[in-house]
């Protein structure tokens, strides 16, 4: 679902970017080189202005924020900074389209925040002067930003264009378990009953799944066990993900400076053959290619008796109940499997930047220095805590409490009244914020908490991150290439998804004739152009 949403968003963006060419009017050009007089206090101090200032901020609605204007964090932060905010809040549905129309018309506010703009949009509007370049402001006032860039180089890389420009401040949430999110979970009580170990190779995995199918591990005398299931791709729950890596890296990647796709390679075909054999032998649930999270969870939480042996899922909560009443605690992570040729790798997605374009200053701002200082101070620990979690929720951990990494916890959160769904005490991840792995690891969690399970599972994956394969970094495509890519990416990846399911289920045979036809259709869909667009953007940024 994540990939399909990104492709749909790319199409919308491609169409809306066509409007930009018509919006480069005289007023925009005049604003581009406008001189501003700084009025802020010394960098890194509060308040950030001596006399109260007002900024107009555009954002989209947030289900965890009842009212930005009356929000407790908003009021606390205004008192701390001396900056009052005049809010323009768009309904979340249709917000991106509304913003693009505002930009094209020239009617937009001082600041744009949490509006999911893409790198391509940042570059287009930045080069036209609609979005202000932040480099000088960072150099002059970016105490927290420069510290973040120095300690986390990936963050700076993600927001810097090939020309070295920075047009937005990001939201940073260094999610350890997200870096290797293709995970497999197996039902430990069945392993114990059958005297089996957690599998370590594709051959062992096949044998364990066959045992689950044929040896009645749930003990009800019925052949009702489902050895293995995934679901229609939501966030790495696809069948050809975790189980593809022992044969072929499961996503596009960079190797020796070259952009590579795996879908037309012999190794990908070998992975499909393995999955096809599992399917033919009744080891893969047929609904894995169509079911949604609700249906997936019905398998993992089947009433009265367990029926699901293993699940491909980034997090246990997609297929089990992670409360004390659920089965999540009985599923253990499977480390990356070794393939028949000895390959043992994991998908790696290391970027800590959750939203690269979280905060933008437009050429409407009378005092960009005020806007920048107001945003950059949100990277301070106290401000991030109050913004993300809400005022008064952050507490010191008690003695004996453990953090996500198993070490003594540093902090915990006050339990909110469950009857008050929206306490309106924080911004619930709207706006810039900075949460590092070290910070997140210090949170006190109950034993067998999902986040703790994910941390432990990820530690098992880290040794299998490839030393030669690099994940594709965040790239800044040109306007022309962004438009081209929107169409190509959807066509190619939809076809790959369709044919992957067809090959695994046997709807299409994996013989030489069918494989050659599949590769030819990929080429006809524009695979060569797709690769060239990515390679061009990569070379522009990294091969100067």
C-alpha positions as CSV (number, residue, x, y, z in Angstrom):
1,X,0.0,0.0,0.0
2,X,2.8,2.3,0.8
3,X,4.4,1.9,-2.6
4,X,1.0,2.2,-4.4
5,X,0.2,5.4,-2.5
6,X,3.6,6.9,-3.4
7,X,3.0,6.1,-7.1
8,X,-0.5,7.7,-7.0
9,X,1.0,10.8,-5.3
10,X,3.7,11.0,-7.9
11,X,1.0,11.1,-10.7
12,X,-0.9,13.9,-8.9
13,X,2.3,15.8,-8.4
14,X,3.3,15.4,-12.0
15,X,0.1,17.0,-13.2
16,X,0.2,19.8,-10.6
17,X,3.8,20.7,-11.4
18,X,2.7,21.6,-14.9
19,X,1.0,24.6,-13.3
20,X,4.3,25.8,-11.9
21,X,5.6,26.9,-15.3
22,X,2.7,29.4,-15.5
23,X,3.2,30.8,-12.1
24,X,6.7,32.3,-12.5
25,X,5.2,35.9,-12.7
26,X,6.8,39.2,-12.0
27,X,5.8,39.3,-8.3
28,X,7.6,35.9,-7.8
29,X,10.8,37.1,-9.6
30,X,10.8,40.3,-7.5
31,X,10.5,38.4,-4.3
32,X,13.4,36.1,-5.2
33,X,16.1,38.6,-4.5
34,X,14.4,40.5,-1.8
35,X,16.6,41.8,1.1
36,X,15.5,41.0,4.6
37,X,16.5,42.7,7.9
38,X,17.1,40.2,10.7
39,X,15.4,40.9,14.0
40,X,16.1,37.8,16.0
41,X,18.0,37.4,19.2
42,X,21.3,35.5,19.6
43,X,21.3,32.0,18.0
44,X,20.3,29.3,20.4
45,X,18.6,31.6,22.9
46,X,15.0,32.2,24.0
47,X,12.9,34.1,23.4
48,X,13.9,34.4,19.7
49,X,12.6,37.9,19.3
50,X,12.5,40.9,21.7
51,X,9.1,42.1,20.4
52,X,6.2,39.7,19.7
53,X,6.0,38.7,16.0
54,X,3.4,36.9,14.0
55,X,3.9,34.1,11.4
56,X,1.2,32.7,9.1
57,X,1.6,29.0,9.0
58,X,-0.2,26.6,6.6
59,X,-0.6,23.0,7.6
60,X,-3.0,20.1,7.3
61,X,-5.4,18.8,10.0
62,X,-4.1,16.3,12.4
63,X,-6.4,13.8,14.1
64,X,-4.4,14.2,17.3
65,X,-4.8,18.0,17.4
66,X,-8.2,19.3,18.3
67,X,-7.3,22.9,17.6
68,X,-3.8,24.2,16.8
69,X,-4.7,27.7,18.0
70,X,-5.8,26.6,21.5
71,X,-3.4,23.7,21.7
72,X,-1.3,23.6,25.0
73,X,2.0,23.2,23.2
74,X,1.1,26.1,20.8
75,X,0.5,28.4,23.8
76,X,3.7,27.2,25.6
77,X,5.8,27.6,22.6
78,X,4.5,31.1,21.9
79,X,5.4,32.2,25.4
80,X,8.9,30.6,25.0
81,X,9.7,32.1,21.6
82,X,7.7,35.3,21.5
83,X,6.2,34.2,18.2
84,X,2.4,34.1,17.6
85,X,1.1,31.8,14.9
86,X,-1.9,32.6,12.7
87,X,-3.0,29.2,11.5
88,X,-4.4,28.1,8.1
89,X,-5.4,24.5,8.5
90,X,-6.5,22.5,5.5
91,X,-8.6,19.3,5.7
92,X,-6.2,16.4,5.3
93,X,-8.1,15.0,2.3
94,X,-7.2,17.0,-0.7
95,X,-4.6,19.1,1.1
96,X,-1.8,18.4,-1.3
97,X,-3.9,19.4,-4.3
98,X,-5.1,22.6,-2.6
99,X,-1.6,23.6,-1.7
100,X,-0.4,23.2,-5.3
101,X,-3.2,25.4,-6.5
102,X,-2.3,28.0,-3.9
103,X,1.3,27.9,-5.0
104,X,0.4,28.2,-8.7
105,X,-1.9,31.2,-7.9
106,X,0.7,33.0,-5.8
107,X,-1.6,33.1,-2.8
108,X,0.2,31.3,0.0
109,X,1.4,32.1,3.6
110,X,4.8,32.8,5.2
111,X,5.4,29.1,6.2
112,X,4.3,25.7,4.8
113,X,4.5,22.9,7.4
114,X,3.8,19.2,7.2
115,X,2.3,19.2,3.7
116,X,4.3,16.2,2.3
117,X,5.9,18.1,-0.6
118,X,8.3,16.0,-2.6
119,X,12.0,16.7,-3.4
120,X,11.0,17.4,-7.0
121,X,8.5,20.1,-5.8
122,X,11.1,21.6,-3.4
123,X,13.6,21.9,-6.2
124,X,11.1,23.4,-8.7
125,X,9.6,26.0,-6.3
126,X,13.0,26.7,-4.7
127,X,14.7,27.5,-8.0
128,X,11.8,29.8,-8.9
129,X,12.3,31.6,-5.6
130,X,8.9,30.7,-4.2
131,X,10.6,28.7,-1.4
132,X,13.5,30.4,0.3
133,X,17.0,28.8,0.4
134,X,17.9,28.1,4.0
135,X,21.7,27.6,3.7
136,X,22.6,31.1,5.0
137,X,20.1,30.9,7.8
138,X,21.5,27.6,8.8
139,X,25.0,28.9,8.8
140,X,24.0,32.0,10.8
141,X,21.4,30.6,13.3
142,X,21.2,26.8,12.9
143,X,22.6,25.7,16.3
144,X,20.5,22.6,16.5
145,X,20.4,22.0,12.7
146,X,24.1,22.1,12.3
147,X,24.6,19.8,15.3
148,X,22.0,17.4,13.7
149,X,23.7,17.5,10.3
150,X,27.1,16.8,11.9
151,X,25.9,13.8,14.0
152,X,23.6,12.5,11.3
153,X,25.0,13.1,7.8
154,X,22.2,11.2,6.2
155,X,19.8,13.9,7.2
156,X,21.8,16.6,5.5
157,X,22.2,14.5,2.4
158,X,18.4,13.8,2.2
159,X,17.5,17.6,2.2
160,X,20.3,18.9,0.0
161,X,19.8,19.3,-3.8
162,X,22.5,18.5,-6.3
163,X,23.4,22.2,-6.4
164,X,23.9,22.2,-2.6
165,X,20.7,24.1,-1.8
166,X,18.5,23.4,1.2
167,X,14.9,24.5,0.8
168,X,13.3,22.8,3.8
169,X,13.9,21.6,7.3
170,X,13.0,17.9,7.9
171,X,11.3,15.9,10.5
172,X,13.8,13.3,11.9
173,X,12.7,10.1,13.6
174,X,15.5,7.6,13.7
175,X,13.5,4.4,13.7
176,X,15.9,1.5,14.3
177,X,13.4,-1.3,13.4
178,X,12.4,0.5,10.2
179,X,15.9,0.2,8.8
180,X,15.4,-3.6,8.2
181,X,11.6,-3.7,8.1
182,X,11.3,-6.9,6.0
183,X,10.8,-9.4,8.8
184,X,9.4,-12.9,9.3
185,X,7.7,-14.2,12.4
186,X,7.2,-17.8,13.4
187,X,4.9,-19.4,16.0
188,X,7.3,-20.7,18.7
189,X,4.8,-23.1,20.4
190,X,4.5,-25.1,17.2
191,X,8.3,-25.3,16.9
192,X,8.6,-26.5,20.5
193,X,5.8,-29.1,20.1
194,X,7.5,-30.5,17.0
195,X,11.0,-30.3,18.4
196,X,12.1,-27.9,15.7
197,X,14.5,-24.9,15.7
198,X,14.0,-21.5,14.1
199,X,15.0,-22.1,10.5
200,X,18.2,-20.5,9.2
201,X,18.2,-21.5,5.5
202,X,15.6,-21.5,2.7
203,X,15.7,-25.3,2.8
204,X,15.1,-25.4,6.6
205,X,12.3,-22.9,6.2
206,X,10.6,-25.1,3.6
207,X,11.0,-28.2,5.9
208,X,9.5,-26.4,8.9
209,X,6.5,-25.2,6.9
210,X,5.9,-28.7,5.6
211,X,6.0,-29.9,9.2
212,X,3.5,-27.3,10.2
213,X,1.2,-28.4,7.3
214,X,1.4,-32.2,7.9
215,X,2.1,-32.8,11.6
216,X,-0.9,-31.2,13.2
217,X,1.0,-28.8,15.5
218,X,-2.1,-27.2,16.9
219,X,-3.3,-30.7,18.0
220,X,-6.9,-30.5,17.0
221,X,-6.8,-33.4,14.6
222,X,-7.7,-31.2,11.6
223,X,-5.6,-30.1,8.7
224,X,-6.5,-26.5,9.3
225,X,-3.0,-25.1,9.8
226,X,-1.8,-22.3,7.5
227,X,2.0,-22.7,7.3
228,X,2.8,-19.3,5.9
229,X,1.0,-16.1,4.9
230,X,1.7,-12.6,3.9
231,X,-0.7,-9.9,2.6
232,X,-1.0,-7.5,-0.3
233,X,1.9,-5.2,0.1
234,X,1.3,-2.7,2.9
235,X,4.7,-2.2,4.4
236,X,6.8,-5.2,3.4
237,X,4.2,-7.8,4.1
238,X,4.5,-9.2,0.5
239,X,5.4,-12.8,0.0
240,X,8.3,-12.0,-2.4
241,X,10.1,-9.8,0.2
242,X,11.8,-11.5,3.1
243,X,11.8,-14.8,1.2
244,X,13.3,-13.2,-2.0
245,X,16.4,-11.8,-0.3
246,X,18.2,-15.2,-0.1
247,X,18.1,-15.3,-3.9
248,X,17.9,-11.7,-5.0
249,X,17.9,-8.3,-3.2
250,X,14.2,-7.6,-3.1
251,X,14.1,-3.9,-4.2
252,X,15.9,-1.5,-6.4
253,X,19.4,-0.5,-5.2
254,X,22.7,1.1,-5.9
255,X,25.9,-1.1,-6.5
256,X,29.2,0.4,-7.6
257,X,27.5,3.7,-8.4
258,X,24.9,2.0,-10.7
259,X,21.2,2.0,-10.2
260,X,19.9,-1.5,-10.5
261,X,16.5,-3.2,-10.5
262,X,16.2,-6.9,-9.6
263,X,13.0,-7.8,-11.3
264,X,14.5,-9.0,-14.7
265,X,17.5,-10.8,-13.3
266,X,18.1,-14.6,-13.2
267,X,18.4,-14.5,-9.4
268,X,14.8,-13.0,-9.2
269,X,13.6,-15.9,-11.3
270,X,15.3,-18.4,-8.9
271,X,13.5,-16.8,-6.0
272,X,10.2,-17.1,-7.8
273,X,10.8,-20.8,-8.5
274,X,11.3,-21.4,-4.7
275,X,8.1,-19.5,-3.9
276,X,6.2,-21.3,-6.6
277,X,7.3,-24.7,-5.2
278,X,6.1,-23.6,-1.7
279,X,2.8,-22.5,-3.1
280,X,2.3,-25.6,-5.1
281,X,3.0,-27.7,-2.0
282,X,0.3,-25.8,-0.1
283,X,2.7,-23.9,2.2
284,X,1.7,-20.4,1.1
285,X,-1.8,-19.2,1.9
286,X,-3.6,-18.3,-1.3
287,X,-5.0,-15.1,0.2
288,X,-1.6,-13.7,0.7
289,X,-1.9,-11.7,-2.6
290,X,-5.2,-10.1,-1.9
291,X,-5.9,-9.8,1.8
292,X,-5.8,-6.6,3.8
293,X,-4.6,-6.1,7.4
294,X,-8.0,-6.9,8.9
295,X,-8.1,-10.3,7.1
296,X,-4.4,-10.9,7.9
297,X,-5.1,-10.5,11.6
298,X,-8.0,-12.9,11.5
299,X,-5.5,-15.6,10.6
300,X,-3.1,-14.7,13.4
301,X,-5.8,-14.3,16.0
302,X,-8.1,-17.2,14.9
303,X,-10.5,-17.8,17.8
304,X,-9.9,-20.7,20.2
305,X,-6.9,-22.2,18.4
306,X,-3.8,-21.0,16.5
307,X,-3.7,-21.8,12.7
308,X,-1.0,-19.5,11.4
309,X,2.6,-20.8,11.5
310,X,4.6,-18.0,10.0
311,X,4.0,-14.5,8.7
312,X,5.9,-12.0,6.6
313,X,5.3,-8.6,8.3
314,X,7.2,-5.5,9.3
315,X,5.4,-5.5,12.6
316,X,3.5,-8.2,14.6
317,X,0.5,-5.9,15.0
318,X,-0.5,-6.4,11.4
319,X,-1.3,-10.1,12.0
320,X,-1.7,-10.5,15.7
321,X,-3.0,-8.7,18.8
322,X,0.0,-7.2,20.6
323,X,-1.9,-6.8,23.9
324,X,-1.5,-9.3,26.7
325,X,-4.6,-11.1,25.4
326,X,-3.1,-11.6,21.9
327,X,-0.6,-14.1,20.4
328,X,2.1,-11.6,19.5
329,X,4.3,-12.8,22.4
330,X,4.3,-16.3,21.0
331,X,5.8,-15.3,17.6
332,X,9.6,-15.0,17.4
333,X,11.6,-13.3,14.6
334,X,13.3,-15.4,12.0
335,X,16.8,-14.0,11.1
336,X,17.6,-13.5,7.4
337,X,17.7,-16.9,5.7
338,X,20.7,-18.2,3.8
339,X,19.9,-19.1,0.2
340,X,21.1,-22.1,-1.9
341,X,24.1,-20.1,-3.1
342,X,25.0,-18.8,0.3
343,X,23.4,-15.3,0.0
344,X,22.2,-14.1,3.4
345,X,21.2,-10.4,3.3
346,X,18.4,-8.1,4.5
347,X,16.6,-5.2,2.9
348,X,18.2,-2.0,4.3
349,X,16.4,1.4,4.5
350,X,18.5,3.5,6.8
351,X,17.2,7.0,6.3
352,X,16.2,8.7,9.5
353,X,14.3,11.4,7.7
354,X,10.6,10.7,7.9
355,X,9.5,13.9,6.2
356,X,12.2,15.8,4.2
357,X,10.0,18.8,3.5
358,X,8.4,19.3,6.9
359,X,9.1,23.0,7.2
360,X,9.3,25.6,4.3
361,X,9.7,29.4,4.4
362,X,8.1,31.1,1.4
363,X,9.0,34.4,-0.2
364,X,5.9,35.9,1.5
365,X,7.7,35.9,4.9
366,X,8.7,39.4,6.0
367,X,11.2,38.0,8.5
368,X,12.6,34.6,7.4
369,X,15.0,34.7,10.3
370,X,12.1,34.6,12.7
371,X,10.5,31.7,10.8
372,X,13.8,29.8,10.7
373,X,14.6,30.3,14.4
374,X,11.1,29.3,15.4
375,X,11.4,26.0,13.4
376,X,15.0,25.1,14.2
377,X,14.5,25.4,17.9
378,X,12.0,22.5,17.6
379,X,15.0,20.2,17.3
380,X,15.9,20.9,21.0
381,X,15.1,17.9,23.1
382,X,12.6,19.6,25.4
383,X,10.7,21.2,22.5
384,X,10.5,17.9,20.5
385,X,9.2,16.1,23.6
386,X,6.5,18.6,24.3
387,X,5.5,18.8,20.6
388,X,5.4,15.1,19.8
389,X,4.1,13.7,23.1
390,X,2.3,16.6,24.6
391,X,2.8,18.9,27.5
392,X,3.4,17.2,30.8
393,X,3.6,13.7,29.5
394,X,7.4,13.1,29.7
395,X,8.6,11.5,33.0
396,X,11.8,10.0,34.3
397,X,11.8,6.2,34.2
398,X,11.6,4.3,37.5
399,X,14.3,2.1,38.8
400,X,14.1,-1.3,37.3
401,X,12.3,-0.2,34.1
402,X,14.0,-1.3,30.9
403,X,14.2,0.5,27.6
404,X,13.7,-0.8,24.0
405,X,17.3,-2.0,23.8
406,X,17.1,-3.9,27.1
407,X,19.2,-1.4,29.0
408,X,17.9,0.7,32.0
409,X,15.3,3.1,30.7
410,X,15.8,6.8,30.9
411,X,12.2,8.1,30.3
412,X,8.6,7.1,30.2
413,X,5.3,8.7,29.3
414,X,2.3,9.6,31.5
415,X,-0.7,7.4,30.7
416,X,-3.4,9.6,29.2
417,X,-7.1,9.3,30.1
418,X,-8.4,6.7,27.6
419,X,-11.8,8.4,27.6
420,X,-10.2,11.6,26.3
421,X,-9.1,10.7,22.8
422,X,-7.9,14.2,21.9
423,X,-6.3,16.0,24.8
424,X,-5.0,18.8,22.6
425,X,-1.7,19.0,24.5
426,X,0.8,18.5,21.7
427,X,1.1,18.5,17.9
428,X,1.2,14.8,17.4
429,X,4.2,14.8,15.0
430,X,3.2,17.9,13.1
431,X,6.3,20.1,12.5
432,X,10.1,19.7,12.8
433,X,11.2,17.3,15.5
434,X,14.3,15.2,16.3
435,X,14.2,11.7,17.8
436,X,17.4,9.7,17.6
437,X,17.9,6.0,18.1
438,X,19.6,6.8,21.5
439,X,16.6,8.8,22.6
440,X,14.1,6.2,21.5
441,X,16.0,3.3,23.0
442,X,15.7,5.0,26.5
443,X,11.9,4.8,26.6
444,X,10.6,2.5,29.3
445,X,8.3,-0.3,27.8
446,X,6.6,-3.3,29.3
447,X,8.2,-6.7,28.7
448,X,7.3,-8.1,25.3
449,X,6.1,-4.7,24.1
450,X,6.0,-4.7,20.3
451,X,8.7,-2.0,20.0
452,X,11.0,-4.1,22.2
453,X,10.3,-7.2,20.0
454,X,11.1,-5.1,16.9
455,X,14.3,-3.8,18.4
456,X,15.6,-7.3,19.2
457,X,14.6,-8.6,15.8
458,X,16.4,-5.8,14.1
459,X,19.5,-6.5,16.0
460,X,19.5,-9.9,14.4
461,X,19.2,-8.4,11.0
462,X,22.0,-5.8,11.3
463,X,24.9,-8.3,10.7
464,X,23.3,-9.2,7.3
465,X,23.2,-5.7,5.8
466,X,25.1,-6.0,2.5
467,X,28.5,-4.4,2.3
468,X,28.2,-3.9,-1.5
469,X,24.5,-3.1,-2.1
470,X,23.4,0.4,-1.1
471,X,19.8,1.5,-0.7
472,X,18.6,4.2,-3.2
473,X,19.1,7.6,-1.4
474,X,16.5,10.4,-1.6
475,X,17.0,12.0,-5.0
476,X,16.0,15.3,-6.5
477,X,14.5,14.7,-9.9
478,X,14.1,17.5,-12.4
479,X,10.6,18.6,-13.3
480,X,10.8,16.8,-16.6
481,X,12.1,13.6,-15.2
482,X,9.6,13.7,-12.3
483,X,6.8,13.9,-14.8
484,X,8.3,11.0,-16.7
485,X,8.9,8.9,-13.6
486,X,5.4,9.2,-12.3
487,X,4.1,7.3,-15.3
488,X,7.0,4.8,-15.7
489,X,7.1,3.8,-12.0
490,X,3.4,3.0,-11.8
491,X,3.4,1.0,-15.0
492,X,6.5,-1.0,-14.2
493,X,5.9,-1.7,-10.5
494,X,2.2,-2.6,-11.1
495,X,3.3,-5.1,-13.8
496,X,6.0,-6.6,-11.5
497,X,3.5,-7.0,-8.7
498,X,1.0,-8.7,-11.1
499,X,3.5,-11.1,-12.6
500,X,5.2,-11.9,-9.3
501,X,1.8,-13.2,-8.0
502,X,1.1,-15.0,-11.3
503,X,4.5,-16.8,-11.3
504,X,4.2,-17.8,-7.6
505,X,0.7,-19.1,-7.9
506,X,1.4,-20.8,-11.3
507,X,-1.1,-18.8,-13.2
508,X,1.8,-18.1,-15.5
509,X,4.4,-20.8,-15.9
510,X,8.0,-20.0,-15.1
511,X,9.3,-21.6,-18.3
512,X,11.8,-20.0,-20.6
513,X,9.2,-18.7,-23.0
514,X,7.1,-17.0,-20.3
515,X,10.1,-15.5,-18.6
516,X,11.4,-14.0,-21.9
517,X,8.0,-12.6,-22.6
518,X,7.8,-11.1,-19.1
519,X,11.3,-9.4,-19.5
520,X,10.3,-8.1,-22.9
521,X,7.1,-6.6,-21.5
522,X,9.1,-4.9,-18.8
523,X,11.3,-3.4,-21.4
524,X,8.2,-2.3,-23.4
525,X,6.9,-0.6,-20.2
526,X,9.9,1.6,-20.2
527,X,12.4,-0.2,-17.9
528,X,15.4,1.3,-19.7
529,X,14.0,4.9,-19.4
530,X,13.1,4.2,-15.7
531,X,16.7,3.2,-14.9
532,X,18.1,6.1,-16.8
533,X,16.0,8.6,-14.9
534,X,17.2,7.3,-11.6
535,X,20.8,7.0,-12.8
536,X,20.7,10.6,-14.0
537,X,19.4,11.9,-10.7
538,X,22.0,9.8,-8.8
539,X,24.9,10.9,-10.9
540,X,23.8,14.6,-10.7
541,X,24.0,14.4,-6.9
542,X,26.9,12.1,-6.3
543,X,29.2,12.0,-9.3
544,X,30.3,15.6,-9.8
